[in-house]
Amino acid sequence: MIPHSSPSLSSADCVSITFEFQKRDTKNDTITQHQSGDKLLCPVKVWASIVGRIRSYKFSTSSSTVNTYQFSESGKTHTFTGAELLKRLRFATTSIGSESLGFTAKEVGLHSARSGAAMAMYLAHVPVFTIMLLGGWSSDAFLHYIRKQVKEFSNGIRSKMIQHKHFFTIPSSSSKDPRMSNNPLNLACCNKHGHSFKDTVRPLASVFH
């Protein structure tokens, strides 16, 4: 454990963040992130910087929140709101330009960071349950953040699909199996039993092999 007052705080192996309350009613949920080795995109260095900045404020306490900011000109302390953060994110997006980013400021929201993080983990082949746990999702709602239109989304899938050119299903002896010739749901032989395609509940496609 390294105290917040330590000058070597940014050299810690990892940082643990505890969310006291979340909208899904989960309390005191702790998430740990490790050093990434990147000079900019490192959770330990980022949080050490946030802690150091807030501790440098004259009137800061151990209860000061991470969205606290002090204006250098007036010395007044301000707490950023979600609306203000969104405004600054969109301003930064406009400054960089849609030509470089590939999207406009209007397409940026407060959940854009969550979407980007989920997509980055998915492309890195992080297990789905890990993405859910780290992102604080208790359901498959995180799938809304996975953008299938991303070019790298389907990278390598086609080559994997043709690894097994033939695959066989072991026949079943159960009369309830729609692959059996005496089952009315078997589209291939439904006419033999006096049934028409409209009598079946299966789509008009070959879904059984």
MDTraj code that builds the backbone (N, CA, C; nanometers):
import mdtraj as md
import numpy as np

residues = "MET ILE PRO HIS SER SER PRO SER LEU SER SER ALA ASP CYS VAL SER ILE THR PHE GLU PHE GLN LYS ARG ASP THR LYS ASN ASP THR ILE THR GLN HIS GLN SER GLY ASP LYS LEU LEU CYS PRO VAL LYS VAL TRP ALA SER ILE VAL GLY ARG ILE ARG SER TYR LYS PHE SER THR SER SER SER THR VAL ASN THR TYR GLN PHE SER GLU SER GLY LYS THR HIS THR PHE THR GLY ALA GLU LEU LEU LYS ARG LEU ARG PHE ALA THR THR SER ILE GLY SER GLU SER LEU GLY PHE THR ALA LYS GLU VAL GLY LEU HIS SER ALA ARG SER GLY ALA ALA MET ALA MET TYR LEU ALA HIS VAL PRO VAL PHE THR ILE MET LEU LEU GLY GLY TRP SER SER ASP ALA PHE LEU HIS TYR ILE ARG LYS GLN VAL LYS GLU PHE SER ASN GLY ILE ARG SER LYS MET ILE GLN HIS LYS HIS PHE PHE THR ILE PRO SER SER SER SER LYS ASP PRO ARG MET SER ASN ASN PRO LEU ASN LEU ALA CYS CYS ASN LYS HIS GLY HIS SER PHE LYS ASP THR VAL ARG PRO LEU ALA SER VAL PHE HIS".split()
xyz = np.array([
    [0.0848, -0.1193, 0.0000],
    [0.0000, 0.0000, 0.0000],
    [0.0884, 0.1244, 0.0000],
    [0.0611, 0.2154, -0.0918],
    [0.1347, 0.3407, -0.0997],
    [0.0403, 0.4548, -0.0633],
    [0.0738, 0.5349, 0.0367],
    [-0.0151, 0.6456, 0.0756],
    [-0.0256, 0.7500, -0.0348],
    [-0.1367, 0.8206, -0.0382],
    [-0.1594, 0.9229, -0.1410],
    [-0.0562, 1.0351, -0.1342],
    [0.0052, 1.0519, -0.0207],
    [0.1026, 1.1595, -0.0036],
    [0.2413, 1.1223, -0.0555],
    [0.2599, 0.9968, -0.0957],
    [0.3912, 0.9510, -0.1400],
    [0.4282, 1.0119, -0.2748],
    [0.5514, 1.0617, -0.2901],
    [0.5956, 1.1166, -0.4189],
    [0.6150, 1.0087, -0.5248],
    [0.6192, 0.8824, -0.4841],
    [0.6368, 0.7722, -0.5785],
    [0.5042, 0.7035, -0.6097],
    [0.3958, 0.7763, -0.5917],
    [0.2636, 0.7178, -0.6114],
    [0.2454, 0.6667, -0.7547],
    [0.3004, 0.7379, -0.8522],
    [0.2837, 0.6983, -0.9927],
    [0.3642, 0.5740, -1.0301],
    [0.4508, 0.5278, -0.9415],
    [0.5306, 0.4083, -0.9702],
    [0.4688, 0.2823, -0.9106],
    [0.3464, 0.2932, -0.8600],
    [0.2792, 0.1771, -0.8016],
    [0.2543, 0.0704, -0.9078],
    [0.2431, -0.0530, -0.8655],
    [0.2166, -0.1633, -0.9588],
    [0.0747, -0.1570, -1.0129],
    [-0.0194, -0.1141, -0.9279],
    [-0.1593, -0.1106, -0.9697],
    [-0.2352, -0.0071, -0.8870],
    [-0.3555, 0.0199, -0.9286],
    [-0.4423, 0.1120, -0.8572],
    [-0.5791, 0.0459, -0.8424],
    [-0.6361, 0.0576, -0.7240],
    [-0.7689, 0.0013, -0.6969],
    [-0.8661, 0.1156, -0.6708],
    [-0.9749, 0.1153, -0.7434],
    [-1.0755, 0.2204, -0.7322],
    [-1.2034, 0.1578, -0.6783],
    [-1.2574, 0.2157, -0.5732],
    [-1.3806, 0.1652, -0.5130],
    [-1.4963, 0.2582, -0.5463],
    [-1.5962, 0.2047, -0.6123],
    [-1.7174, 0.2796, -0.6437],
    [-1.8165, 0.2587, -0.5292],
    [-1.8370, 0.3641, -0.4502],
    [-1.9218, 0.3502, -0.3320],
    [-2.0663, 0.3176, -0.3678],
    [-2.1132, 0.3742, -0.4787],
    [-2.2505, 0.3479, -0.5198],
    [-2.2607, 0.3588, -0.6709],
    [-2.3363, 0.2671, -0.7315],
    [-2.3586, 0.2685, -0.8753],
    [-2.5082, 0.2559, -0.9019],
    [-2.5487, 0.2931, -1.0224],
    [-2.6915, 0.2955, -1.0544],
    [-2.7550, 0.1568, -1.0539],
    [-2.6710, 0.0519, -1.0617],
    [-2.7269, -0.0841, -1.0553],
    [-2.7332, -0.1339, -0.9105],
    [-2.7233, -0.0375, -0.8165],
    [-2.7376, -0.0645, -0.6724],
    [-2.6262, -0.1506, -0.6144],
    [-2.5138, -0.1576, -0.6819],
    [-2.3981, -0.2280, -0.6275],
    [-2.3143, -0.1295, -0.5474],
    [-2.2840, -0.1634, -0.4239],
    [-2.2095, -0.0731, -0.3359],
    [-2.0694, -0.1260, -0.3090],
    [-1.9775, -0.0307, -0.2952],
    [-1.8378, -0.0611, -0.2600],
    [-1.7774, -0.1671, -0.3534],
    [-1.7938, -0.1430, -0.4824],
    [-1.7397, -0.2328, -0.5842],
    [-1.5987, -0.1853, -0.6213],
    [-1.4987, -0.2685, -0.5980],
    [-1.3591, -0.2305, -0.6212],
    [-1.3065, -0.2917, -0.7503],
    [-1.2491, -0.2070, -0.8355],
    [-1.1902, -0.2498, -0.9617],
    [-1.0411, -0.2167, -0.9581],
    [-0.9575, -0.3121, -0.9950],
    [-0.8129, -0.2930, -0.9929],
    [-0.7577, -0.2889, -1.1348],
    [-0.6732, -0.1896, -1.1616],
    [-0.6067, -0.1760, -1.2908],
    [-0.4558, -0.1723, -1.2681],
    [-0.3809, -0.2347, -1.3575],
    [-0.2363, -0.2445, -1.3429],
    [-0.1645, -0.1468, -1.4354],
    [-0.0368, -0.1276, -1.4085],
    [0.0475, -0.0453, -1.4942],
    [0.0410, -0.0981, -1.6367],
    [0.0241, -0.0081, -1.7346],
    [0.0180, -0.0512, -1.8741],
    [0.1515, -0.0377, -1.9456],
    [0.2432, 0.0392, -1.8868],
    [0.3715, 0.0612, -1.9521],
    [0.3687, 0.1748, -2.0526],
    [0.2496, 0.2297, -2.0791],
    [0.2362, 0.3407, -2.1727],
    [0.2551, 0.4727, -2.0974],
    [0.3221, 0.5687, -2.1617],
    [0.3497, 0.6958, -2.0949],
    [0.2240, 0.7780, -2.0712],
    [0.1246, 0.7593, -2.1579],
    [0.0022, 0.8391, -2.1484],
    [-0.1166, 0.7576, -2.0999],
    [-0.1396, 0.6431, -2.1644],
    [-0.2567, 0.5614, -2.1328],
    [-0.2229, 0.4568, -2.0275],
    [-0.1974, 0.5037, -1.9081],
    [-0.1672, 0.4153, -1.7950],
    [-0.2580, 0.4528, -1.6786],
    [-0.3436, 0.3634, -1.6327],
    [-0.4362, 0.3962, -1.5233],
    [-0.3670, 0.4384, -1.3948],
    [-0.2519, 0.3783, -1.3646],
    [-0.1806, 0.4152, -1.2419],
    [-0.1305, 0.5581, -1.2497],
    [-0.0678, 0.5948, -1.3610],
    [-0.0155, 0.7308, -1.3767],
    [-0.1287, 0.8343, -1.3811],
    [-0.2382, 0.7988, -1.4479],
    [-0.3521, 0.8916, -1.4575],
    [-0.4119, 0.9186, -1.3198],
    [-0.4357, 0.8132, -1.2439],
    [-0.4964, 0.8320, -1.1118],
    [-0.4001, 0.8961, -1.0133],
    [-0.2729, 0.8686, -1.0250],
    [-0.1743, 0.9347, -0.9394],
    [-0.1738, 1.0840, -0.9679],
    [-0.1893, 1.1206, -1.0944],
    [-0.1950, 1.2612, -1.1322],
    [-0.3199, 1.3287, -1.0766],
    [-0.4345, 1.2573, -1.0840],
    [-0.5597, 1.3120, -1.0307],
    [-0.5493, 1.3340, -0.8800],
    [-0.4985, 1.2329, -0.8102],
    [-0.4842, 1.2431, -0.6647],
    [-0.3887, 1.3570, -0.6276],
    [-0.2762, 1.3652, -0.6980],
    [-0.1794, 1.4710, -0.6696],
    [-0.2367, 1.6091, -0.6951],
    [-0.3143, 1.6235, -0.8019],
    [-0.3742, 1.7536, -0.8345],
    [-0.4730, 1.7971, -0.7272],
    [-0.5606, 1.7067, -0.6862],
    [-0.6611, 1.7418, -0.5860],
    [-0.5969, 1.7693, -0.4508],
    [-0.4945, 1.6933, -0.4152],
    [-0.4264, 1.7154, -0.2873],
    [-0.3512, 1.8481, -0.2850],
    [-0.3188, 1.9004, -0.4025],
    [-0.2477, 2.0286, -0.4068],
    [-0.3379, 2.1483, -0.3796],
    [-0.4689, 2.1265, -0.3850],
    [-0.5617, 2.2352, -0.3577],
    [-0.5604, 2.2680, -0.2090],
    [-0.5651, 2.3956, -0.1783],
    [-0.5513, 2.4421, -0.0404],
    [-0.6607, 2.3870, 0.0499],
    [-0.7815, 2.3808, -0.0015],
    [-0.8936, 2.3399, 0.0836],
    [-0.9373, 2.1950, 0.0584],
    [-0.8532, 2.1159, -0.0037],
    [-0.8909, 1.9768, -0.0307],
    [-0.8829, 1.8927, 0.0955],
    [-0.9660, 1.7910, 0.1010],
    [-0.9673, 1.6966, 0.2126],
    [-0.9686, 1.5549, 0.1561],
    [-0.9681, 1.4583, 0.2430],
    [-0.9730, 1.3184, 0.1996],
    [-1.1084, 1.2832, 0.1385],
    [-1.2064, 1.3716, 0.1569],
    [-1.3398, 1.3487, 0.1021],
    [-1.3622, 1.4223, -0.0295],
    [-1.2629, 1.4932, -0.0769],
    [-1.2776, 1.5664, -0.2036],
    [-1.2988, 1.4667, -0.3173],
    [-1.3926, 1.4963, -0.4043],
    [-1.4259, 1.4043, -0.5129],
    [-1.3347, 1.4259, -0.6330],
    [-1.3294, 1.3262, -0.7202],
    [-1.2363, 1.3296, -0.8332],
    [-1.2766, 1.4310, -0.9397],
    [-1.3993, 1.4817, -0.9334],
    [-1.4415, 1.5826, -1.0312],
    [-1.4259, 1.7242, -0.9756],
    [-1.3398, 1.7368, -0.8749],
    [-1.3101, 1.8685, -0.8162],
    [-1.1987, 1.9357, -0.8952],
    [-1.2171, 2.0635, -0.9221],
    [-1.1168, 2.1384, -0.9973],
    [-1.1053, 2.2795, -0.9403],
    [-0.9818, 2.3289, -0.9349],
    [-0.9583, 2.4638, -0.8829],
    [-0.9020, 2.5517, -0.9945],
    [-0.9674, 2.6642, -1.0184],
    [-0.9215, 2.7575, -1.1203],
    [-0.7986, 2.8315, -1.0695],
    [-0.6926, 2.8285, -1.1497],
    [-0.5661, 2.8892, -1.1075],
    [-0.5766, 3.0408, -1.0946],
    [-0.6607, 3.1048, -1.1779],
    [-0.6709, 3.2500, -1.1750],
    [-0.7380, 3.3002, -1.0478],
    [-0.8534, 3.2444, -1.0176],
    [-0.9308, 3.2919, -0.9021],
    [-0.9083, 3.2101, -0.7763],
    [-0.8602, 3.0875, -0.7931],
    [-0.8406, 3.0012, -0.6776],
    [-0.9690, 2.9359, -0.6286],
    [-1.0784, 2.9608, -0.6995],
    [-1.2065, 2.9034, -0.6598],
    [-1.2127, 2.7552, -0.6989],
    [-1.2762, 2.6775, -0.6134],
    [-1.2913, 2.5342, -0.6373],
    [-1.4260, 2.5070, -0.7023],
    [-1.4245, 2.4241, -0.8027],
    [-1.5469, 2.3956, -0.8785],
    [-1.5617, 2.2445, -0.8944],
    [-1.6853, 2.1981, -0.8955],
    [-1.7138, 2.0564, -0.9165],
    [-1.7790, 2.0391, -1.0534],
    [-1.7099, 1.9680, -1.1409],
    [-1.7604, 1.9496, -1.2763],
    [-1.8852, 1.8626, -1.2771],
    [-1.9807, 1.8999, -1.3611],
    [-2.1015, 1.8205, -1.3808],
    [-2.0891, 1.7391, -1.5097],
    [-2.1816, 1.6467, -1.5282],
    [-2.1794, 1.5669, -1.6492],
    [-2.1978, 1.6511, -1.7741],
    [-2.2856, 1.7513, -1.7658],
    [-2.3109, 1.8382, -1.8804],
    [-2.1855, 1.9159, -1.9194],
    [-2.1095, 1.9622, -1.8193],
    [-1.9860, 2.0357, -1.8473],
    [-1.8802, 1.9449, -1.9084],
    [-1.8732, 1.8236, -1.8588],
    [-1.7763, 1.7280, -1.9126],
    [-1.8082, 1.6959, -2.0587],
    [-1.9361, 1.6766, -2.0887],
    [-1.9766, 1.6476, -2.2258],
    [-1.9409, 1.7641, -2.3184],
    [-1.9610, 1.8851, -2.2706],
    [-1.9287, 2.0040, -2.3494],
    [-1.7803, 2.0084, -2.3825],
    [-1.6946, 1.9736, -2.2863],
    [-1.5503, 1.9762, -2.3076],
    [-1.5034, 1.8618, -2.3966],
    [-1.5680, 1.7477, -2.3838],
    [-1.5339, 1.6354, -2.4712],
    [-1.5642, 1.6697, -2.6174],
    [-1.6774, 1.7312, -2.6391],
    [-1.7154, 1.7670, -2.7758],
    [-1.6293, 1.8807, -2.8296],
    [-1.5870, 1.9697, -2.7403],
    [-1.4965, 2.0771, -2.7832],
    [-1.3628, 2.0181, -2.8276],
    [-1.3125, 1.9205, -2.7518],
    [-1.1860, 1.8551, -2.7880],
    [-1.1999, 1.7791, -2.9194],
    [-1.3162, 1.7159, -2.9396],
    [-1.3408, 1.6427, -3.0635],
    [-1.3395, 1.7368, -3.1832],
    [-1.4027, 1.8523, -3.1677],
    [-1.4055, 1.9513, -3.2749],
    [-1.2664, 2.0046, -3.3038],
    [-1.1872, 2.0251, -3.1981],
    [-1.0518, 2.0783, -3.2145],
    [-0.9630, 1.9820, -3.2933],
    [-0.9766, 1.8527, -3.2659],
    [-0.8961, 1.7527, -3.3371],
    [-0.9456, 1.7373, -3.4805],
    [-1.0769, 1.7390, -3.4987],
    [-1.1343, 1.7308, -3.6324],
    [-1.1857, 1.5935, -3.6686],
    [-1.3012, 1.5911, -3.7350],
    [-1.3616, 1.4635, -3.7748],
    [-1.2798, 1.3915, -3.8801],
    [-1.1976, 1.4663, -3.9560],
    [-1.1148, 1.4023, -4.0583],
    [-1.0131, 1.3085, -3.9955],
    [-0.9627, 1.3453, -3.8782],
    [-0.8645, 1.2614, -3.8093],
    [-0.9308, 1.1525, -3.7251],
    [-1.0436, 1.1863, -3.6634],
    [-1.1088, 1.0934, -3.5714],
    [-1.2042, 0.9975, -3.6411],
    [-1.2689, 1.0459, -3.7475],
    [-1.3662, 0.9609, -3.8153],
    [-1.5064, 0.9776, -3.7626],
    [-1.5273, 1.0692, -3.6696],
    [-1.6612, 1.0969, -3.6169],
    [-1.6685, 1.2429, -3.5744],
    [-1.7894, 1.2931, -3.5635],
    [-1.8109, 1.4335, -3.5294],
    [-1.8385, 1.4492, -3.3809],
    [-1.8377, 1.5728, -3.3358],
    [-1.8613, 1.6023, -3.1943],
    [-2.0009, 1.5599, -3.1502],
    [-2.0988, 1.5680, -3.2414],
    [-2.2357, 1.5311, -3.2067],
    [-2.2484, 1.3820, -3.1774],
    [-2.1551, 1.3035, -3.2259],
    [-2.1595, 1.1590, -3.2045],
    [-2.0906, 1.1171, -3.0747],
    [-2.0356, 1.2130, -3.0017],
    [-1.9649, 1.1841, -2.8766],
    [-2.0588, 1.2047, -2.7587],
    [-2.0589, 1.1113, -2.6670],
    [-2.1398, 1.1217, -2.5462],
    [-2.0591, 1.0822, -2.4246],
    [-2.1209, 1.0886, -2.3081],
    [-2.0505, 1.0528, -2.1848],
    [-2.0207, 0.9030, -2.1778],
    [-2.0913, 0.8222, -2.2576],
    [-2.0667, 0.6782, -2.2583],
    [-1.9698, 0.6375, -2.3679],
    [-1.9178, 0.7353, -2.4409],
    [-1.8240, 0.7039, -2.5486],
    [-1.6992, 0.6353, -2.4948],
    [-1.6541, 0.6780, -2.3770],
    [-1.5353, 0.6171, -2.3178],
    [-1.5618, 0.4708, -2.2821],
    [-1.6824, 0.4417, -2.2324],
    [-1.7183, 0.3038, -2.1994],
    [-1.7240, 0.2190, -2.3257],
    [-1.7790, 0.2773, -2.4314],
    [-1.7873, 0.2057, -2.5585],
    [-1.6478, 0.1769, -2.6129],
    [-1.5604, 0.2777, -2.6088],
    [-1.4243, 0.2598, -2.6582],
    [-1.3479, 0.1571, -2.5779],
    [-1.3667, 0.1580, -2.4460],
    [-1.2970, 0.0624, -2.3605],
    [-1.3457, -0.0800, -2.3853],
    [-1.4780, -0.0959, -2.3981],
    [-1.5336, -0.2293, -2.4251],
    [-1.4856, -0.2815, -2.5591],
    [-1.4803, -0.1936, -2.6595],
    [-1.4357, -0.2342, -2.7926],
    [-1.2879, -0.2709, -2.7906],
    [-1.2076, -0.1939, -2.7175],
    [-1.0645, -0.2224, -2.7087],
    [-1.0397, -0.3579, -2.6426],
    [-1.1150, -0.3883, -2.5376],
    [-1.0998, -0.5174, -2.4711],
    [-1.1459, -0.6319, -2.5602],
    [-1.2547, -0.6098, -2.6337],
    [-1.3055, -0.7138, -2.7227],
    [-1.2029, -0.7461, -2.8312],
    [-1.1461, -0.6422, -2.8928],
    [-1.0486, -0.6635, -2.9997],
    [-0.9204, -0.7279, -2.9471],
    [-0.8945, -0.7113, -2.8163],
    [-0.7771, -0.7741, -2.7549],
    [-0.8075, -0.9157, -2.7062],
    [-0.9281, -0.9656, -2.7414],
    [-0.9708, -1.1015, -2.7064],
    [-0.9821, -1.1218, -2.5549],
    [-1.0204, -1.0155, -2.4851],
    [-1.0465, -1.0286, -2.3419],
    [-1.1768, -1.1073, -2.3247],
    [-1.1813, -1.2067, -2.2362],
    [-1.3035, -1.2857, -2.2177],
    [-1.4245, -1.1976, -2.1861],
    [-1.5400, -1.2394, -2.2344],
    [-1.6622, -1.1611, -2.2171],
    [-1.6920, -1.1351, -2.0700],
    [-1.6745, -1.2360, -1.9847],
    [-1.7059, -1.2170, -1.8435],
    [-1.6124, -1.1148, -1.7786],
    [-1.4891, -1.1045, -1.8288],
    [-1.3953, -1.0050, -1.7761],
    [-1.4395, -0.8648, -1.8163],
    [-1.4845, -0.8494, -1.9404],
    [-1.5349, -0.7198, -1.9864],
    [-1.6536, -0.6768, -1.9014],
    [-1.7421, -0.7711, -1.8715],
    [-1.8600, -0.7399, -1.7908],
    [-1.8220, -0.6982, -1.6490],
    [-1.7289, -0.7717, -1.5883],
    [-1.6907, -0.7437, -1.4500],
    [-1.6157, -0.6114, -1.4378],
    [-1.5207, -0.5871, -1.5291],
    [-1.4432, -0.4632, -1.5228],
    [-1.5281, -0.3421, -1.5582],
    [-1.6233, -0.3610, -1.6495],
    [-1.7088, -0.2500, -1.6905],
    [-1.8272, -0.2267, -1.5991],
    [-1.8486, -0.3163, -1.5043],
    [-1.9594, -0.2989, -1.4108],
    [-2.0941, -0.3353, -1.4697],
    [-2.0942, -0.4240, -1.5706],
    [-2.2210, -0.4662, -1.6303],
    [-2.2671, -0.5953, -1.5654],
    [-2.3910, -0.5983, -1.5206],
    [-2.4453, -0.7187, -1.4589],
    [-2.5258, -0.8012, -1.5584],
    [-2.5342, -0.7560, -1.6839],
    [-2.6061, -0.8277, -1.7879],
    [-2.5290, -0.8145, -1.9187],
    [-2.5899, -0.8599, -2.0277],
    [-2.5253, -0.8492, -2.1575],
    [-2.5488, -0.7131, -2.2226],
    [-2.5857, -0.6132, -2.1412],
    [-2.6099, -0.4785, -2.1939],
    [-2.4843, -0.4195, -2.2573],
    [-2.3670, -0.4691, -2.2167],
    [-2.2422, -0.4168, -2.2712],
    [-2.2296, -0.4447, -2.4204],
    [-2.3084, -0.5406, -2.4716],
    [-2.3016, -0.5724, -2.6141],
    [-2.3433, -0.4530, -2.7005],
    [-2.4198, -0.3605, -2.6412],
    [-2.4586, -0.2397, -2.7149],
    [-2.3369, -0.1517, -2.7422],
    [-2.2285, -0.1722, -2.6674],
    [-2.1084, -0.0922, -2.6847],
    [-2.0103, -0.1561, -2.7828],
    [-2.0372, -0.2799, -2.8228],
    [-1.9514, -0.3474, -2.9186],
    [-1.9984, -0.3099, -3.0586],
    [-1.9151, -0.2387, -3.1315],
    [-1.9539, -0.1877, -3.2634],
    [-1.9095, -0.2846, -3.3727],
    [-2.0068, -0.3551, -3.4308],
    [-1.9717, -0.4536, -3.5336],
    [-1.9290, -0.3873, -3.6641],
    [-1.9580, -0.2560, -3.6789],
    [-1.9163, -0.1880, -3.8013],
    [-1.7675, -0.1527, -3.8001],
    [-1.7012, -0.1728, -3.6848],
    [-1.5570, -0.1502, -3.6772],
    [-1.4865, -0.2518, -3.7673],
    [-1.3949, -0.2049, -3.8484],
    [-1.3301, -0.2911, -3.9479],
    [-1.2641, -0.4128, -3.8847],
    [-1.1997, -0.3932, -3.7701],
    [-1.1258, -0.5024, -3.7064],
    [-1.2178, -0.6026, -3.6359],
    [-1.3482, -0.5713, -3.6291],
    [-1.4420, -0.6576, -3.5560],
    [-1.4420, -0.8002, -3.6104],
    [-1.4430, -0.8132, -3.7431],
    [-1.4521, -0.9459, -3.8050],
    [-1.3172, -0.9987, -3.8514],
    [-1.2088, -0.9370, -3.8057],
    [-1.0762, -0.9791, -3.8489],
    [-1.0464, -1.1236, -3.8071],
    [-1.0134, -1.2063, -3.9040],
    [-0.9762, -1.3451, -3.8762],
    [-1.0914, -1.4431, -3.8693],
    [-1.2155, -1.3933, -3.8703],
    [-1.3297, -1.4835, -3.8553],
    [-1.3444, -1.5748, -3.9765],
    [-1.3308, -1.5193, -4.0967],
    [-1.3491, -1.6000, -4.2172],
    [-1.2463, -1.7124, -4.2261],
    [-1.1222, -1.6845, -4.1900],
    [-1.0200, -1.7886, -4.1955],
    [-1.0485, -1.8983, -4.0936],
    [-1.1088, -1.8617, -3.9806],
    [-1.1432, -1.9624, -3.8806],
    [-1.2622, -2.0468, -3.9265],
    [-1.3551, -1.9830, -3.9995],
    [-1.4751, -2.0545, -4.0429],
    [-1.4437, -2.1665, -4.1411],
    [-1.3373, -2.1524, -4.2172],
    [-1.3061, -2.2547, -4.3184],
    [-1.2039, -2.3563, -4.2695],
    [-1.1723, -2.3514, -4.1418],
    [-1.0795, -2.4508, -4.0871],
    [-1.1439, -2.5893, -4.0875],
    [-1.2753, -2.5953, -4.0695],
    [-1.3476, -2.7219, -4.0701],
    [-1.4471, -2.7175, -4.1869],
    [-1.4031, -2.7704, -4.3009],
    [-1.4856, -2.7629, -4.4208],
    [-1.6057, -2.8558, -4.4129],
    [-1.5963, -2.9634, -4.3361],
    [-1.7068, -3.0572, -4.3234],
    [-1.7331, -3.0823, -4.1755],
    [-1.8586, -3.0900, -4.1414],
    [-1.8935, -3.1252, -4.0042],
    [-2.0215, -3.2074, -4.0075],
    [-2.0287, -3.3051, -3.9212],
    [-2.1383, -3.4006, -3.9224],
    [-2.2062, -3.4039, -3.7863],
    [-2.3371, -3.4199, -3.7905],
    [-2.4167, -3.4320, -3.6693],
    [-2.4533, -3.5781, -3.6477],
    [-2.4310, -3.6280, -3.5275],
    [-2.4659, -3.7662, -3.4961],
    [-2.6179, -3.7802, -3.4972],
    [-2.6735, -3.8709, -3.5755],
    [-2.8201, -3.8877, -3.5829],
    [-2.8792, -3.9192, -3.4468],
    [-2.9996, -3.8697, -3.4245],
    [-3.0687, -3.8942, -3.2993],
    [-3.1814, -3.9936, -3.3210],
    [-3.2080, -4.0748, -3.2214],
    [-3.3158, -4.1734, -3.2316],
    [-3.4466, -4.1204, -3.1757],
    [-3.4462, -3.9979, -3.1277],
    [-3.5657, -3.9401, -3.0677],
    [-3.6617, -3.8926, -3.1766],
    [-3.7874, -3.9258, -3.1630],
    [-3.8883, -3.8845, -3.2606],
    [-3.9140, -3.7350, -3.2547],
    [-3.8686, -3.6697, -3.1468],
    [-3.8875, -3.5266, -3.1321],
    [-3.7807, -3.4472, -3.2065],
    [-3.6786, -3.5159, -3.2542],
    [-3.5721, -3.4494, -3.3271],
    [-3.6220, -3.4119, -3.4659],
    [-3.6286, -3.2836, -3.5006],
    [-3.6797, -3.2421, -3.6316],
    [-3.5958, -3.2897, -3.7491],
    [-3.4779, -3.3486, -3.7219],
    [-3.3973, -3.4032, -3.8308],
    [-3.4459, -3.5418, -3.8732],
    [-3.5291, -3.6051, -3.7889],
    [-3.5781, -3.7390, -3.8203],
    [-3.6841, -3.7307, -3.9301],
    [-3.6846, -3.8288, -4.0180],
    [-3.7735, -3.8265, -4.1342],
    [-3.9207, -3.8326, -4.0967],
    [-3.9548, -3.8843, -3.9794],
    [-4.0949, -3.8962, -3.9407],
    [-4.1442, -3.7771, -3.8594],
    [-4.0613, -3.6742, -3.8498],
    [-4.1018, -3.5564, -3.7734],
    [-4.1654, -3.4532, -3.8671],
    [-4.2843, -3.4034, -3.8333],
    [-4.3522, -3.3077, -3.9223],
    [-4.2792, -3.1756, -3.9373],
    [-4.1842, -3.1490, -3.8506],
    [-4.1078, -3.0250, -3.8605],
    [-3.9881, -3.0381, -3.9531],
    [-3.9680, -3.1571, -4.0073],
    [-3.8585, -3.1780, -4.1013],
    [-3.9023, -3.1239, -4.2374],
    [-3.8455, -3.0108, -4.2768],
    [-3.8876, -2.9445, -4.3993],
    [-3.8595, -3.0282, -4.5234],
    [-3.7594, -3.1132, -4.5152],
    [-3.7210, -3.1914, -4.6323],
    [-3.8250, -3.2967, -4.6674],
    [-3.9049, -3.3397, -4.5719],
    [-3.9995, -3.4481, -4.5993],
    [-4.1395, -3.4150, -4.5517],
    [-4.1686, -3.2847, -4.5315],
    [-4.2986, -3.2494, -4.4774],
    [-4.4119, -3.2881, -4.5727],
    [-4.3863, -3.2842, -4.7056],
    [-4.4901, -3.3187, -4.8019],
    [-4.5250, -3.4676, -4.7979],
    [-4.4295, -3.5481, -4.7519],
    [-4.4540, -3.6926, -4.7452],
    [-4.5604, -3.7257, -4.6420],
    [-4.5771, -3.6391, -4.5425],
    [-4.6728, -3.6642, -4.4356],
    [-4.8008, -3.5847, -4.4562],
    [-4.8151, -3.5260, -4.5713],
    [-4.9357, -3.4491, -4.5974],
    [-4.9311, -3.3088, -4.5419],
    [-4.8141, -3.2668, -4.4995],
    [-4.7982, -3.1322, -4.4453],
    [-4.7438, -3.0413, -4.5542],
    [-4.7781, -2.9182, -4.5464],
    [-4.7221, -2.8184, -4.6376],
    [-4.6245, -2.7317, -4.5598],
    [-4.5512, -2.6501, -4.6326],
    [-4.4539, -2.5638, -4.5659],
    [-4.5212, -2.4692, -4.4667],
    [-4.6428, -2.4297, -4.4949],
    [-4.7102, -2.3347, -4.4057],
    [-4.7474, -2.3980, -4.2721],
    [-4.7483, -2.5340, -4.2683],
    [-4.7811, -2.6024, -4.1436],
    [-4.6622, -2.6112, -4.0485],
    [-4.5449, -2.5836, -4.0979],
    [-4.4259, -2.5957, -4.0156],
    [-4.4013, -2.4673, -3.9387],
    [-4.3318, -2.4802, -3.8304],
    [-4.2988, -2.3632, -3.7489],
    [-4.1545, -2.3220, -3.7689],
    [-4.0831, -2.3966, -3.8530],
    [-3.9434, -2.3649, -3.8784],
    [-3.9322, -2.2699, -3.9975],
    [-3.8292, -2.1882, -4.0030],
    [-3.8099, -2.1023, -4.1200],
    [-3.7764, -2.1851, -4.2415],
    [-3.8029, -2.1307, -4.3583],
    [-3.7768, -2.2023, -4.4839],
    [-3.6282, -2.1954, -4.5162],
    [-3.5511, -2.2644, -4.4380],
    [-3.4069, -2.2669, -4.4576],
    [-3.3548, -2.3989, -4.4038],
    [-3.2400, -2.4391, -4.4516],
    [-3.1789, -2.5621, -4.4042],
    [-3.1047, -2.5315, -4.2754],
    [-3.1667, -2.5588, -4.1615],
    [-3.1061, -2.5252, -4.0331],
    [-3.0557, -2.6492, -3.9607],
    [-3.0776, -2.7673, -4.0184],
    [-3.0304, -2.8895, -3.9557],
    [-2.9423, -2.9653, -4.0536],
    [-2.8324, -3.0191, -4.0082],
    [-2.7379, -3.0922, -4.0931],
    [-2.7231, -3.2336, -4.0402],
])
top = md.Topology()
chain = top.add_chain()
for i, resn in enumerate(residues, 1):
    res = top.add_residue(resn, chain, resSeq=i)
    for name in ("N", "CA", "C"):
        top.add_atom(name, md.element.get_by_symbol(name[0]), res)
traj = md.Trajectory(xyz[None], top)
